[in-house]
Amino acid sequence: MYGPLLSSPYVVAMDDAGYVYVANAPQVSNPQGSILVFAPGLNGEVAPIQVISGSSTMLAAPTGIAVH
């Protein structure tokens, strides 16, 4: 069900709390790309808990992630 949100993910990062961040390629429905955030401990086909995207984020085909 949530697989279509992923479109050629460029990089995956995990923070100290176990949250997983995915830099996602642009899509027809979201030409800027996005950062998807998944909760710790999830397994299988699950929805991200947060999708960071849109013109106010100034993302343009994100190809890296730094988590602190």
C-alpha positions in Angstrom: 0.0 0.0 0.0 2.8 2.5 0.8 5.4 1.3 -1.6 4.5 3.9 -4.3 5.8 6.6 -1.9 9.3 5.2 -2.6 10.8 6.2 -5.9 14.5 5.3 -6.4 15.6 6.1 -2.8 19.1 7.7 -3.0 20.2 7.2 0.6 19.0 5.8 3.9 20.1 7.0 7.3 19.3 6.1 10.9 19.5 8.4 13.9 20.5 7.4 17.5 16.8 6.8 18.4 16.3 4.4 15.5 14.3 6.6 13.2 15.0 5.8 9.6 15.2 8.6 7.0 15.0 8.0 3.2 16.0 10.6 0.6 13.5 9.9 -2.1 13.8 10.7 -5.8 11.4 13.1 -7.5 8.1 11.6 -8.7 5.4 12.9 -11.1 3.2 13.6 -8.0 6.1 15.3 -6.1 8.7 16.7 -8.6 10.9 18.1 -5.7 11.5 14.7 -4.1 11.0 14.1 -0.4 12.5 12.8 2.8 10.5 9.9 4.3 10.7 9.2 8.1 9.9 5.8 9.5 9.5 5.0 13.2 12.0 2.7 15.0 11.3 -1.0 15.0 8.9 -1.1 12.1 9.1 -4.0 9.7 7.5 -4.7 6.3 5.3 -2.5 4.2 4.5 0.4 6.5 3.6 4.1 6.2 6.2 6.7 7.0 5.3 8.7 10.1 6.4 11.9 8.3 6.9 13.0 4.7 9.0 16.1 4.3 8.3 17.6 0.9 6.9 20.6 -0.8 8.1 24.0 -2.1 8.8 25.5 1.3 11.4 22.7 2.1 13.6 23.8 -0.9 14.3 20.2 -1.6 15.4 19.5 -5.2 16.1 15.8 -5.8 17.7 15.1 -2.3 20.7 12.8 -2.7 22.0 12.8 0.9 21.0 13.0 4.5 22.8 14.1 7.7 21.1 13.2 11.0 22.3 14.6 14.3 
